[in-house]
Each structure stands twice: as structure tokens, then as C-alpha cells.
Amino acid sequence: MNVVLPPLKVTAVAPVKFVPLIVTLVPTGPLVGVKPVIVGALTTVNAPLLVAVPPGVVTLNGPVVAPVGTVA
């Protein structure tokens, strides 16, 4: 008895992609006179102002200690 096998399938293989080569010989800084454009406000605020608070409003708190015998 002869067994006939179907022909093998041929799949095209994608070519290998090359990795782009980027070389910087001399590091450069910003161009002279070129500055980013800032739109929106004339001044910037880095942090809110600190304001003194009356002593009756302040609540002091400290570390919370677990009762003796507490297991994590």
C-alpha cells in the first residue's frame, strides 16, 4: 500500500528589519535666542502662600500605637 502525502506548504519569511543607527557626535544645547513660548499668564506660582492659623483651629495628633497583644 502506497501512502500519498500532501505537498508541504511554503510560507514566505519576512525580511529582518534593520535597527536605525542614530549617532550624535557633539552634544548640542539650545539655540541662542530660541526660547519656548509661554501662553496664559504673566507670572507663575510655585506654591500656595502659607497663612497663620489661630490656635483653636489646629488639631495636634501623633502616632497611633496598637494595644499590647495586637498581632499583625
DSSP file (Angstrom, degrees, kcal/mol; ACC not computed):
  #  RESIDUE AA STRUCTURE BP1 BP2  ACC     N-H-->O    O-->H-N    N-H-->O    O-->H-N    TCO  KAPPA ALPHA  PHI   PSI    X-CA   Y-CA   Z-CA
    1    1 A M              0   0    0      0, 0.0     2,-0.4     0, 0.0     0, 0.0   0.000 360.0 360.0 360.0 126.2    0.0    0.0    0.0
    2    2 A N        -     0   0    0      2,-0.0     2,-0.5     0, 0.0     0, 0.0  -0.811 360.0-148.9 -97.3 137.3    1.4    3.4   -1.0
    3    3 A V        -     0   0    0     -2,-0.4     2,-0.6     2,-0.0     0, 0.0  -0.918   6.2-150.0-108.0 128.5    0.6    6.4    1.0
    4    4 A V        -     0   0    0     -2,-0.5    -2,-0.0     0, 0.0     0, 0.0  -0.867  10.8-157.0 -99.8 121.3    0.4    9.7   -0.8
    5    5 A L        -     0   0    0     -2,-0.6     3,-0.1     1,-0.1    -2,-0.0  -0.756  23.0-111.8 -94.9 142.7    1.3   12.7    1.4
    6    6 A P        -     0   0    0      0, 0.0     3,-0.1     0, 0.0    -1,-0.1  -0.377  45.6 -91.1 -67.8 153.5    0.0   16.2    0.5
    7    7 A P        -     0   0    0      0, 0.0     2,-0.1     0, 0.0     0, 0.0  -0.329  47.0-101.6 -65.9 147.9    2.8   18.6   -0.6
    8    8 A L        -     0   0    0      1,-0.1     2,-0.3    -3,-0.1    -3,-0.0  -0.401  35.7-117.8 -69.1 144.5    4.4   20.7    2.1
    9    9 A K        -     0   0    0     -2,-0.1     2,-0.5    -3,-0.1    -1,-0.1  -0.624  20.9-143.1 -84.1 142.7    3.2   24.3    2.3
   10   10 A V        -     0   0    0     -2,-0.3     2,-0.5     2,-0.0    -1,-0.0  -0.925  12.9-165.2-109.2 125.9    5.7   27.0    1.8
   11   11 A T        -     0   0    0     -2,-0.5     2,-0.2     0, 0.0    -2,-0.0  -0.936  20.7-126.2-112.6 129.2    5.5   30.2    3.9
   12   12 A A        -     0   0    0     -2,-0.5     2,-0.4     1,-0.0    -2,-0.0  -0.538  24.0-137.2 -72.1 135.3    7.3   33.3    2.9
   13   13 A V        -     0   0    0     -2,-0.2     3,-0.1     1,-0.0    -1,-0.0  -0.800  18.4-117.7 -96.6 133.5    9.5   34.6    5.7
   14   14 A A        -     0   0    0     -2,-0.4     3,-0.1     1,-0.1    -1,-0.0  -0.403  35.7-105.7 -67.4 143.1    9.5   38.4    6.4
   15   15 A P        -     0   0    0      0, 0.0     2,-0.3     0, 0.0    -1,-0.1  -0.333  40.1 -96.4 -68.6 154.1   12.9   40.0    5.9
   16   16 A V        -     0   0    0     -3,-0.1     2,-0.3     1,-0.1    -3,-0.0  -0.525  37.9-129.7 -72.2 131.1   14.8   41.1    9.0
   17   17 A K        -     0   0    0     -2,-0.3     2,-0.3    -3,-0.1    -1,-0.1  -0.647  18.7-129.0 -83.3 138.4   14.3   44.7    9.9
   18   18 A F        -     0   0    0     -2,-0.3    -1,-0.0     1,-0.0     3,-0.0  -0.623  18.2-120.8 -84.7 145.4   17.4   46.7   10.5
   19   19 A V        -     0   0    0     -2,-0.3     2,-0.1     1,-0.1    -1,-0.0  -0.731  33.4-114.1 -83.6 129.9   17.7   48.8   13.6
   20   20 A P        -     0   0    0      0, 0.0     2,-0.6     0, 0.0    -1,-0.1  -0.376  24.6-138.0 -65.7 142.9   18.2   52.5   12.8
   21   21 A L        -     0   0    0     -2,-0.1     2,-0.5     2,-0.0    -3,-0.0  -0.909  20.9-176.8-105.9 118.8   21.5   53.9   13.9
   22   22 A I        -     0   0    0     -2,-0.6     2,-0.5     2,-0.0     0, 0.0  -0.970   4.4-178.7-118.1 121.3   21.5   57.4   15.4
   23   23 A V        -     0   0    0     -2,-0.5     2,-0.6     0, 0.0    -2,-0.0  -0.976  14.0-165.4-124.3 129.4   24.8   58.9   16.3
   24   24 A T        -     0   0    0     -2,-0.5    -2,-0.0     1,-0.2     0, 0.0  -0.956   6.5-179.2-112.1 113.7   25.4   62.2   18.0
   25   25 A L  S    S+     0   0    0     -2,-0.6    -1,-0.2     1,-0.3     0, 0.0   0.907  73.9  24.4 -80.1 -42.4   29.0   63.3   17.7
   26   26 A V  S    S-     0   0    0      0, 0.0    -1,-0.3     0, 0.0     2,-0.1  -0.980  83.1-128.1-126.6 119.8   28.8   66.6   19.5
   27   27 A P        -     0   0    0      0, 0.0     2,-0.3     0, 0.0    -2,-0.0  -0.411  29.0-154.5 -65.2 140.9   26.1   67.2   22.1
   28   28 A T        -     0   0    0     -2,-0.1     3,-0.1     1,-0.0    -4,-0.0  -0.866   6.2-150.3-119.1 152.6   24.3   70.5   21.4
   29   29 A G        -     0   0    0     -2,-0.3     3,-0.1     1,-0.2     2,-0.1  -0.274  48.4 -54.3-100.9-168.4   22.4   72.9   23.7
   30   30 A P        -     0   0    0      0, 0.0    -1,-0.2     0, 0.0     2,-0.1  -0.371  65.1 -98.1 -68.7 151.0   19.5   75.1   22.9
   31   31 A L    >   -     0   0    0      1,-0.1     3,-1.6    -3,-0.1     2,-0.2  -0.423  46.8 -96.6 -68.7 145.0   19.9   77.5   20.0
   32   32 A V  T 3  S+     0   0    0      1,-0.3    -1,-0.1    -2,-0.1     3,-0.1  -0.429 107.6   9.6 -65.4 128.2   20.9   81.1   21.0
   33   33 A G  T 3  S+     0   0    0      1,-0.2     2,-0.6    -2,-0.2    -1,-0.3   0.316  96.8 119.4  87.5  -9.2   17.8   83.3   21.2
   34   34 A V    <   +     0   0    0     -3,-1.6    -1,-0.2     0, 0.0    -3,-0.0  -0.819  34.6 165.8 -95.3 119.7   15.3   80.5   20.9
   35   35 A K        -     0   0    0     -2,-0.6     2,-0.1    -3,-0.1    -3,-0.0  -0.963  40.5-101.9-130.4 147.8   13.0   80.2   23.8
   36   36 A P        -     0   0    0      0, 0.0     2,-0.4     0, 0.0     0, 0.0  -0.405  39.9-113.5 -67.5 146.2    9.7   78.3   24.2
   37   37 A V        -     0   0    0     -2,-0.1     2,-0.5     2,-0.0     0, 0.0  -0.687  26.4-157.0 -83.1 128.2    6.6   80.4   24.0
   38   38 A I        -     0   0    0     -2,-0.4     2,-0.4     3,-0.0    -1,-0.0  -0.933  13.0-174.5-108.3 122.8    4.7   80.6   27.3
   39   39 A V        +     0   0    0     -2,-0.5     3,-0.0     1,-0.1    -2,-0.0  -0.935  51.2  39.2-118.9 137.5    1.0   81.4   26.9
   40   40 A G  S    S+     0   0    0     -2,-0.4     2,-0.3     2,-0.0    -1,-0.1  -0.259 100.8  29.9 131.0 -50.1   -1.6   82.1   29.6
   41   41 A A        -     0   0    0      1,-0.1     3,-0.1     0, 0.0    -3,-0.0  -0.959  54.4-137.5-144.5 158.8   -0.2   84.1   32.5
   42   42 A L  S    S+     0   0    0     -2,-0.3     2,-0.3     1,-0.1    -1,-0.1   0.781  92.6  27.3 -85.9 -29.2    2.4   86.7   33.3
   43   43 A T  S    S-     0   0    0      2,-0.0     2,-0.4     0, 0.0    -1,-0.1  -0.904  70.4-140.0-129.9 159.7    3.6   85.0   36.5
   44   44 A T        -     0   0    0     -2,-0.3     2,-0.5    -3,-0.1    -2,-0.0  -0.915   9.8-143.2-117.7 148.9    3.7   81.5   37.8
   45   45 A V        -     0   0    0     -2,-0.4    -2,-0.0     1,-0.1     0, 0.0  -0.953  12.2-174.9-113.0 121.4    3.0   80.4   41.3
   46   46 A N  S    S+     0   0    0     -2,-0.5    -1,-0.1     1,-0.3     0, 0.0   0.838  70.8   4.7 -84.9 -33.7    5.1   77.6   42.6
   47   47 A A  S    S-     0   0    0      3,-0.0    -1,-0.3     0, 0.0     3,-0.1  -0.993  80.8 -99.9-149.1 150.1    3.4   77.0   46.0
   48   48 A P        -     0   0    0      0, 0.0     2,-0.1     0, 0.0    -2,-0.0  -0.362  50.6 -96.6 -67.1 153.0    0.4   78.4   47.8
   49   49 A L        -     0   0    0      1,-0.1     2,-0.4    -2,-0.0     0, 0.0  -0.435  34.1-122.7 -70.5 143.2    1.0   81.0   50.4
   50   50 A L        -     0   0    0     -2,-0.1     2,-0.4    -3,-0.1    -1,-0.1  -0.753  28.7-164.6 -87.9 132.5    1.3   79.9   54.0
   51   51 A V        -     0   0    0     -2,-0.4     2,-0.1     0, 0.0     0, 0.0  -0.951  23.9-112.0-120.9 136.8   -1.2   81.6   56.3
   52   52 A A        -     0   0    0     -2,-0.4     0, 0.0     1,-0.0     0, 0.0  -0.438  32.0-150.9 -65.9 137.6   -1.1   81.7   60.1
   53   53 A V        -     0   0    0     -2,-0.1     5,-0.1     2,-0.0    -1,-0.0  -0.909  20.9-108.0-112.8 137.2   -4.0   79.7   61.6
   54   54 A P    >>  -     0   0    0      0, 0.0     3,-1.8     0, 0.0     4,-0.7  -0.300  30.3-116.6 -61.0 148.2   -5.5   80.6   65.0
   55   55 A P  G >4 S+     0   0    0      0, 0.0     3,-0.6     0, 0.0    -2,-0.0   0.779 110.6  64.3 -59.9 -28.1   -4.6   78.0   67.8
   56   56 A G  G 34 S+     0   0    0      1,-0.2    -3,-0.0     3,-0.0     0, 0.0   0.677 101.7  50.7 -69.4 -15.5   -8.2   77.0   68.3
   57   57 A V  G <4 S+     0   0    0     -3,-1.8     2,-0.3     2,-0.0    -1,-0.2   0.661  90.2  92.9 -94.4 -18.8   -8.4   75.6   64.8
   58   58 A V    <<  -     0   0    0     -4,-0.7     2,-0.5    -3,-0.6     0, 0.0  -0.596  57.7-160.4 -83.0 133.8   -5.2   73.4   64.9
   59   59 A T        -     0   0    0     -2,-0.3     2,-0.4     2,-0.0    -3,-0.0  -0.967   9.0-148.0-113.6 121.3   -5.5   69.8   66.0
   60   60 A L        +     0   0    0     -2,-0.5     2,-0.3     0, 0.0    -2,-0.0  -0.700  22.5 173.1 -87.2 138.6   -2.4   68.1   67.2
   61   61 A N        -     0   0    0     -2,-0.4     3,-0.1     3,-0.0    -2,-0.0  -0.964   8.5-172.1-140.7 159.6   -2.1   64.4   66.5
   62   62 A G        -     0   0    0     -2,-0.3     2,-0.1     1,-0.1     0, 0.0  -0.647  43.2 -48.0-136.2-169.4    0.7   61.9   67.0
   63   63 A P        -     0   0    0      0, 0.0     2,-0.5     0, 0.0    -1,-0.1  -0.385  52.6-125.4 -69.1 146.3    1.5   58.3   66.1
   64   64 A V        -     0   0    0     -2,-0.1     2,-0.5    -3,-0.1    -3,-0.0  -0.813  23.1-155.3 -93.1 126.8   -1.2   55.7   66.8
   65   65 A V        -     0   0    0     -2,-0.5     3,-0.1     3,-0.0     0, 0.0  -0.884  13.8-127.4-107.2 131.4    0.1   52.8   68.9
   66   66 A A        -     0   0    0     -2,-0.5     3,-0.1     1,-0.1     4,-0.1  -0.450  35.7 -97.9 -72.9 146.7   -1.6   49.4   68.8
   67   67 A P    >   -     0   0    0      0, 0.0     3,-1.7     0, 0.0    -1,-0.1  -0.240  50.8 -84.8 -61.8 154.8   -2.8   47.9   72.1
   68   68 A V  T 3  S+     0   0    0      1,-0.3     3,-0.1    -3,-0.1    -3,-0.0  -0.367 116.7  30.6 -61.5 135.3   -0.5   45.4   73.7
   69   69 A G  T 3  S+     0   0    0      1,-0.3     2,-0.3    -3,-0.1    -1,-0.3   0.355  81.8 139.9  96.7  -4.6   -1.1   41.9   72.3
   70   70 A T    <   -     0   0    0     -3,-1.7     2,-0.4    -4,-0.1    -1,-0.3  -0.561  35.0-161.3 -74.0 133.3   -2.1   43.0   68.8
   71   71 A V              0   0    0     -2,-0.3    -3,-0.0    -3,-0.1    -1,-0.0  -0.950 360.0 360.0-118.5 135.6   -0.7   40.8   66.1
   72   72 A A              0   0    0     -2,-0.4    -1,-0.1     0, 0.0    -2,-0.0   0.482 360.0 360.0 -76.4 360.0   -0.3   41.8   62.5
